[in-house]
Amino acid sequence: MKRVCAGHYEITSTAGEEVRAFMPAPLPPEPPVQLDGALQALHERALLACGRLDGVSALLPDRDIFLYAYVRREALLSSQIEGTQSSLSDLLLFELEEAPGVPFDDVVEVSGYVAGLEHGLGRLQEGVPLSSRLLREIHARLLARGRGADRLPGAFRRSQNWIGAARPGNARFVPPPPGLVEECMGQLEQFIHGGPQGEHNLPLLVRAALAHVQFETIHPFLDGNGRLGRLLIVLMLIDAGVLQEPLLYLSLFFKEHRSRYYALLDGVRRDGDWEAWIDFFLEGVASTAATAVSTAHSLLAMFRADEARLGGLGRSGPSARHVFAALCRRPLNSINQLSTACHLSFPTTAKALDALVDLGIVREITGGRRNRLFAYDGYLTILSEGADPL
């Protein structure tokens, strides 16, 4: 179905130039989106994949083990789309606070994403609605430190921004004027919760697809819009109860199909082609959920196989198991941290780590004799798939 446009243009002036700022029409689209035939089948497949993902999270012996690293993987991928060059190991080293030399600005941005997500999830659990207020709170944590700290963390922008060029007149896209951001975000908030009187009954995955585009089109903040717009997807799924744990993230899918992603956003704004975007989004949900299920199974199988190899360690076996369990929670760690976590002495912890190194489960990564750091390589390899710096 062809629509003329998904909004209208406002002529405004910024940086001494006259520009056409795009004002999106309130959601849902008119005429309504059509979930017929292949699109309806794809929606059902994506919803089923989410159900399988939600089910596998219930099978995990310790959900925090998987969530700790998976959330950080998503933080890394989402930040890489914005141009950071950190690795998963950089972030884990940064969080240890024992490893100088990691790329500070980049890794601070990734760490901010983790803080923002954890704050958002916590507030939803407290009963705070998914709203402009909550998005501003998350944004404040997203940009609390690093390069975005001077870009009005936690506040909607008060100046015009633009995308794709150094000068606004050459921009690929100019979002709404700052004076209209509050109005646009209020309309988006109403849509997320079903409309002013709950008048639309779009399926949740379709609602999330539409809301993500609308948020990116409004571009309500001076910085961090891409990361927060991707966070909005998982927050909507958690808030609606489609997922119990934050395990579905589309950043890798968007990263791998970046050109198509941006072209489809432009297609919505230019032609009102919501159906093409929804098709892409649902394909990403189905693919990403299936990959997350596979990742969870791979990690569980590896944990079981590696733990079984500890059976022949004799007297050092119990301490090695404690240290191994701690590395499953944090796959990059120091002797000091592991000693504290396992309630073991430093020498006992060091001996257990040496046994794990001899078995090929763990690798010492500093090459020194003091302040040694150890990595559970198999875990990091699985979680780092697709997460190499751009």
N, C-alpha and C positions, 0 to 999 in steps of 0.2 A: 504494500500500500504506500502510495506516494503522498507526502504532506509537503506543503510549500516550504515550511520552515518551522523550527521549534521555538520561535521567539521573534523579537523585533530588535531593531538597532536604535540606539540613542546617540545622537551627535553630541560629542563632548570635546573639551580641550584639555590636553595634558602635555606637559613638557614643551609647551609652546606650539603644539601641533593639534590640528583638528582630527579626531578619530571617530570611528563608528564602533561604539561599545555595544556588545550583544547583551540583550536583556531576555533571559529565557522565559518562556511561558510557564505558568504553574503546572505542576504535574497533577493528575495523569495526563498523557497526551490526548489531544483531540484531532481527528477521530481516535477512538480507543485502539490500543495495540491489538493485533490479531494473533492469538495463540492457536493456530489451526495446523492440522497435518503434521509436517515434520517438526515444526517448532514445539508443538504440544508433546510429541514423542521425546524430543530432546529435553524438555522440561521434566518429564517424568523420569528420564534416565539420570538427570542431574540430581533430582530429589532423592532417588534411590541410592545414588552414590553417597550423598550426605548422610543418609540413614545408615549405610554400612560403616561410614567413618565414625559416626556417633556410637555405633555398636562396638567397634574395635577399641574405642577409648575405655569402654567398660571392662574389657578383657585385660587391660594393662595391670600388672601387679602393683605398680606404683606410678600413678598418673603423672606425678610431679617429675619423675625421671624423664619422661618423654616431653612433657610440656616445657621444661626448663630449656632444653636445647632447641626444640622445634620453634618456640617463640623467638628465640635469638636468631635462628636461621631466617625466619620471616623478616625480622628487623633488618637483617643484613641485606636481604634481597630487595626489600622495599627502598632502603636507603641507596643501594647501588643504582636503582633506576634514576635517582637524582644525581648520580655522578660520584658517590663515595667509592673509595678503593680499599676498604677494609676487608679482611677475611674473617671467617668464623673464629679462627685461632686468635686473631687480633682482639676481637671483642672479649673472648674468654680470658685472655691475658690481662686486658684492661680491667676487667672486673675483679681479677685476683689482687690488683694493686701491688704486685710484686715484680712486674716485668716492664721496665722502661724501654722506650724505643718504638712502641707501636704508634701508628699515625694518629696523633691526638685528635685533631679536628674531625677527621672522618669517623673514628671510633666513638667519639662523644655523640655524634649525630645518631649512630646506630643505637647506642645506649639510651638516648633520649626516646627512641621509638619504643624500646622495651618498657621504659618508665611510663610512657603515655598509654600503652596498651594495658599494662597492669593496673594503672589508675582507673581507666575506663571500665575494665571488668569489675574491679572492686566497687565502683560506684553503682553499676548496674545491680550487683548483688545486694547493695544497700537499699535498692528500690528507687534510685534516682532515674528518671526517665531519660531515654536517648533523645537529647535535645540540643539546641544551640548552646545552652549553658554548659552542658557536659562536654560538647566538642571544644568549647573554648578552654575548659579545664584541661582536657587532654592536650590541646595545642600548647598550653603553658608549659607542660612537662616535656613535650616533644622538642621545644626550642629553648629549654631552660638554660642550656650551656652550649658553647661552641659557636659556630658561624651564624646561627640564627638568633642568638640571644638579644640582638639589637633590632629585631624585626617584629616588634610588638607581640611577644608571646602571650597568648591568651586573649587577644583583642582582635576584632575584625578590623580590616584595613581601613584607613582613613584617607587613602590616596589611590589614584588609578594605577593599576598594574597591567601588564601585557605579556604575551607569550610569543617567543620565537624570533625575536630581533632585538637589537640594541636600542632602536628608536621605535616609539609607538606607531608612527606612520607606516613602518615596514613590518609591523607585527603580523604573525600568522593568526592570532586571535586576541581580541581585547574583551575582557570580562565586563560585567556591569559596572557602572560608575559607583564610587564608594558610598554615596548617599542612598543607594538602592540595595546595598548588600543586606542590611538588616531585614528589609521586607522580603527579599528573595529567600533568606534563610528561614524566616518564619513560615513561608509557604512550603518550603522543603520539610520542615519539622512536622507540619500538619499532614503532609503526604505520607511521611514515614509511619505515622500513627493512624492512617486510614482516611485522612481528609478531615475538614472541619466538623462534619457530622458522621464520620466513618462511612462516607458514601461509596467508596470504591473497595472492591474486594479482590484486588490483584493478588496472585500467589506471591509468597514472600520472596522467592528467588527473583522473580520479575521486578518486584518492588525494589529489591536491593540493586538490581541492574540499573533501573531508572534513577534511583537516588544517587548512585555513584557518578553517573554522567552529570546530573544536575549540580552536584557539589563541585565537580571539577569545572563546570561551566561558570558557576558563580565565583569560584576562586576567591573565597572570602577573606583569606589571610595574605599577608605579604610574603610569607614563606611557609613551606611545609604542607601545601595543599595536596600534593600528590600522595604523600605518606598518610595524611589524615583521611583522604578520600578512600584509600585502600583499607585503612583501619575501619572505616565506617561499614564496609561490607561485613566483616566478621562480627562487629558489634551488633549489627542488625540480626544476624543469624543467631547469635547467643541470646539477644534480648527476646527474640520470638520463640526460643526453645527448640529451634531446628537442630542446633548443636548444644551439647552440654559443656564442651571444652573448646577453646580457641585453636582448632586444628586445621581449619580450612583457610588457606591464604592463596590469593591469585597473583602475587607478585612475580613468581617464577614464570607463570603463563604470560603475564603482561610483558615481562622482560624478554622472553623468547619470541614474542610476536609484537614487538614494540611498534613497528611501522603500521601494522594493521590496526593496532589499538588506537593510535592517534588518528588514523584515517577514518575509522568508524566514529570516533567522537566528533570529528569535523562533519561527517555525513549526517549525524543527528542534527547538528546546529544548522547546517546548510540546507538539507533536504527533508529534515524530520524523519529520517530513516531509522526509527527505533527498532524495527524488527531485525535488521541486520546486526545491530549492536547486541540485542538480546540473544540472538543465535550464537554470537561469539562469546558472550558472557556465560551462557549456559554450557557451552562446550568447555570453557575454562573451568567451570565448577565441577563438571563430571570428570574431566581429566585430572584436575588437581586433587579431588577427593579420592579418586582411585589410587593416585600416586602416594598420597598420605597413608592410606591403608596398607599399601605395599611396604612403605618405609617402616611403619609400626611393626609389621610382621617380620621384616628383615632384622630390625633391632632386637626384637624378642628372641628370635632364633639365634642371633649372635650372642646375646647375653647368656642364654642357656648353654650354648656350645662352649663358650669361654669359661663359664663357671664349672662345667663338668671337667675341664682340664685341671682344675685346682685339686681334684681328688687325690692326686699322688704326691702332694707336698708334705705329707707327714705332720710333724709338730708345728710347722709354720703355716699349716693350712687355715686354721681359724682366723688368724690375723690377716692373712692374704685375702680371705673372703670378705672381711670387714672393709679392707682397703679397696678391693674390687667393687664392692657395692657402692662405696663413696664415689668412685670414678664413674660408675654408671649414672650418678646424679650430676657430677661435674666432670666431664671427660678431660679437662685440662686442669692440673692441680699441682700444688707444691707439697713437700713433705710436712711442713708446718701446718698447712691447712688440713691435710689428710689426718695428721696426728690428732688435731683438735676434734675433727669430725668423728673419728673412730674411737676416741678416748684411749688411744694407745701412746706409748712412749715414742719419742723420736727415733731411737735405734730400732725398735720393733717395727715401726712404720717403714723405715728405710729398708729393713731386711725383707719385709713383705713386698715392697716395690721391686726390689732386686729379683725376687722370685717371679713376679709378673713380667719383668723384662726378659728373664731367661726363657719364659714360656712364649715370648713373642706377642703377648697381649698388650703390653704397655711399652712405650718408648720414652727414653729420657731425651729432652729436646734442647738442653742448654750446652751440653758437652763439657760442663765444668765439674768441679768437685764440691763446690758450695752453692747454696741457693738453687738447687736443682729443681727443674720442673718436669712433670711427666704427663704424657698424652695417651689417652685410650684411642689409638689410631683408627681402629675399625669403626668406632662410633663416629669420630670426626669425619671419616671418609664418607660414610653413609649420609650424614647430615649436610656435608658440604657439596653434595652433588648439585650442580647447576648454580652454586653460590660463589664461584670464583669471581674475583673482581673483574670489572669490565675492561 
